Amino acid sequence: MRVSVRRMHSARALRTRIQAIDNSKSLARLVLPGSRMYILRPDGMGKSTLLRDLATLFEGGPEAAHRFRGTWIAENSPVLLRQPPQVVCLLDMFKAASGRRSVSEQLVDFASLHEVEARSPDNDVCGHLRTVFRDVSKKTGRRICVLLDDADAHSKLSSKARGEDEAPAILEACIDLHSKNDGVGFLLATGQYRTP
């Protein structure tokens, strides 16, 4: 009986230590203006958390200062916390693939947040994305940091649960806008690393 109690205490201590890991040094390495990256990690390795932390860092302000207080960034690279706030669009491709919240609905929310009309040309999601990003970029005078969470979400769902797979077209449209320097200044997409 004592062995299981010790194991339980050890497991609790390990969970506590894991929750306290400072990943801000990794975040600081990702903050390269003009970057375009695709990060693959196994399921459960913190890809969504990484994107939310990166969004907080890019958006700046008191929330970023509070979130990163006492971390590697605050101690070694505080200039990242003092940079001007960026315009961040975090698109959840799992919600889109499962039919819970389409990319177009997420773009409408993003556009209304920046007081831009979210007009959609003929239900073309890529055209909608281009229009919204260009309009928001013009209005704010800044290029957009696009964070695509679960870009490969469609492949994770059963055929019954799948909606339309918009991710490849969305990713291609974002890469195109980024390459042309047309509204997108930073692009980071995450996916799940799989072995055959």
C-alpha positions as CSV (number, residue, x, y, z in Angstrom):
1,M,0.0,0.0,0.0
2,R,2.8,2.4,0.8
3,V,4.4,2.0,-2.6
4,S,1.2,3.2,-4.4
5,V,1.0,6.2,-2.1
6,R,4.6,7.1,-2.9
7,R,3.9,6.7,-6.6
8,M,0.9,8.9,-6.3
9,H,2.9,11.6,-4.6
10,S,5.7,11.2,-7.2
11,A,3.2,11.5,-10.0
12,R,1.7,14.6,-8.5
13,A,5.2,16.2,-8.0
14,L,6.0,15.3,-11.6
15,R,2.8,17.0,-12.9
16,T,3.6,20.0,-10.8
17,R,7.1,20.3,-12.3
18,I,5.8,19.8,-15.8
19,Q,3.3,22.6,-15.5
20,A,6.0,24.9,-14.3
21,I,8.2,24.4,-17.4
22,D,9.1,27.8,-19.0
23,N,8.7,27.5,-22.8
24,S,9.3,31.2,-23.4
25,K,12.8,30.6,-24.7
26,S,11.3,28.5,-27.5
27,L,8.8,31.3,-28.2
28,A,11.5,33.9,-28.5
29,R,13.2,31.8,-31.1
30,L,10.0,31.7,-33.2
31,V,9.6,35.5,-33.2
32,L,11.3,36.3,-36.4
33,P,9.5,38.9,-38.5
34,G,8.7,37.7,-42.0
35,S,8.9,34.0,-40.9
36,R,6.9,31.2,-42.3
37,M,7.0,28.0,-40.3
38,Y,5.2,24.6,-39.9
39,I,5.7,22.9,-36.6
40,L,5.0,19.1,-36.3
41,R,4.8,17.5,-32.8
42,P,3.0,14.4,-31.5
43,D,-0.5,14.8,-30.1
44,G,-0.5,16.3,-26.6
45,M,2.8,18.1,-26.9
46,G,1.5,21.6,-26.4
47,K,1.1,22.9,-30.0
48,S,-2.2,24.8,-29.2
49,T,-0.7,26.2,-26.0
50,L,2.4,27.4,-27.9
51,L,0.2,29.2,-30.4
52,R,-1.9,30.9,-27.7
53,D,1.3,32.0,-25.9
54,L,2.7,33.3,-29.2
55,A,-0.5,35.2,-29.8
56,T,-0.3,36.8,-26.3
57,L,3.3,37.7,-27.0
58,F,2.5,39.3,-30.4
59,E,-0.6,41.2,-29.1
60,G,1.6,42.7,-26.3
61,G,0.2,44.9,-23.6
62,P,-0.4,44.3,-19.9
63,E,-1.6,40.7,-20.6
64,A,1.7,39.8,-22.2
65,A,3.7,41.5,-19.4
66,H,1.7,39.5,-16.8
67,R,1.8,36.2,-18.7
68,F,5.6,36.3,-19.2
69,R,6.6,37.9,-15.9
70,G,9.5,35.9,-14.4
71,T,10.1,33.9,-17.6
72,W,13.1,33.6,-19.8
73,I,11.8,36.3,-22.1
74,A,11.3,38.8,-19.3
75,E,14.8,38.2,-18.0
76,N,16.8,37.7,-21.2
77,S,14.8,39.4,-24.0
78,P,12.5,42.0,-22.5
79,V,12.4,43.9,-25.8
80,L,9.9,41.3,-27.1
81,L,7.5,42.5,-24.4
82,R,8.0,46.1,-25.4
83,Q,7.4,45.7,-29.2
84,P,4.3,47.4,-30.7
85,P,1.2,45.2,-30.6
86,Q,0.7,43.1,-33.7
87,V,-2.5,42.0,-35.4
88,V,-3.0,38.3,-34.7
89,C,-5.4,35.9,-36.4
90,L,-5.6,32.5,-34.7
91,L,-7.6,30.1,-36.9
92,D,-8.6,26.7,-35.3
93,M,-8.6,24.2,-38.2
94,F,-9.9,21.4,-36.0
95,K,-13.1,23.4,-35.3
96,A,-13.4,24.0,-39.0
97,A,-12.8,20.4,-40.0
98,S,-15.2,19.0,-37.4
99,G,-17.9,21.5,-38.6
100,R,-18.1,23.3,-35.2
101,R,-16.9,26.7,-36.4
102,S,-16.0,27.3,-40.1
103,V,-13.0,29.3,-41.2
104,S,-15.4,31.9,-42.6
105,E,-17.1,32.3,-39.2
106,Q,-13.7,32.7,-37.5
107,L,-12.8,35.3,-40.1
108,V,-16.0,37.2,-39.5
109,D,-15.1,37.3,-35.8
110,F,-11.6,38.5,-36.6
111,A,-12.9,41.2,-39.0
112,S,-15.5,42.5,-36.5
113,L,-12.8,42.7,-33.8
114,H,-10.9,45.1,-36.0
115,E,-14.1,46.9,-37.2
116,V,-13.8,45.8,-40.8
117,E,-16.6,44.5,-43.0
118,A,-16.2,40.8,-43.6
119,R,-17.5,40.5,-47.1
120,S,-17.2,37.1,-48.7
121,P,-16.8,36.8,-52.5
122,D,-19.1,34.0,-53.6
123,N,-18.6,31.7,-50.6
124,D,-14.9,31.3,-51.6
125,V,-13.1,30.9,-48.2
126,C,-9.7,31.7,-49.7
127,G,-11.1,34.9,-51.3
128,H,-12.8,35.7,-48.0
129,L,-9.5,35.3,-46.2
130,R,-7.6,37.4,-48.7
131,T,-10.1,40.2,-48.5
132,V,-10.4,40.2,-44.7
133,F,-6.6,40.1,-44.2
134,R,-6.0,42.9,-46.8
135,D,-8.7,45.1,-45.3
136,V,-7.5,44.6,-41.7
137,S,-3.9,45.2,-42.7
138,K,-4.9,48.5,-44.5
139,K,-7.0,49.7,-41.6
140,T,-4.4,48.9,-38.9
141,G,-1.3,49.7,-41.0
142,R,0.2,46.4,-39.9
143,R,0.8,43.1,-41.4
144,I,-1.0,40.2,-39.8
145,C,0.5,37.3,-37.8
146,V,-1.4,34.2,-38.9
147,L,-1.4,31.3,-36.6
148,L,-3.1,28.1,-37.9
149,D,-3.8,25.5,-35.3
150,D,-4.1,21.8,-36.3
151,A,-3.6,22.5,-40.0
152,D,-3.9,18.7,-40.5
153,A,-7.0,18.3,-38.4
154,H,-9.0,16.8,-41.3
155,S,-6.9,13.7,-41.3
156,K,-7.5,13.1,-37.6
157,L,-11.3,12.9,-37.8
158,S,-13.4,9.9,-38.8
159,S,-15.1,10.2,-42.2
160,K,-18.5,10.8,-40.4
161,A,-17.2,13.7,-38.3
162,R,-15.4,15.5,-41.1
163,G,-16.6,18.7,-42.6
164,E,-15.1,20.2,-45.8
165,D,-11.2,20.2,-45.7
166,E,-10.4,23.9,-46.0
167,A,-6.9,23.6,-44.5
168,P,-4.8,23.0,-47.6
169,A,-6.4,25.9,-49.5
170,I,-6.2,28.2,-46.4
171,L,-2.5,27.4,-45.9
172,E,-1.8,27.9,-49.6
173,A,-3.7,31.3,-49.5
174,C,-1.7,32.4,-46.5
175,I,1.6,31.4,-48.0
176,D,0.7,33.2,-51.2
177,L,-0.2,36.4,-49.3
178,H,3.0,36.1,-47.2
179,S,5.2,35.5,-50.3
180,K,3.7,38.6,-52.0
181,N,4.1,40.6,-48.9
182,D,0.4,41.3,-49.1
183,G,-1.0,41.7,-45.6
184,V,0.6,38.6,-43.9
185,G,3.8,39.2,-42.1
186,F,4.2,36.1,-40.1
187,L,2.8,32.6,-40.6
188,L,3.0,29.6,-38.3
189,A,1.0,26.4,-38.8
190,T,1.0,23.4,-36.5
191,G,0.2,19.8,-37.2
192,Q,0.5,16.4,-35.7
193,Y,3.7,14.4,-36.3
194,R,2.9,10.9,-37.4
195,T,5.1,7.9,-38.1
196,P,4.1,5.3,-40.7
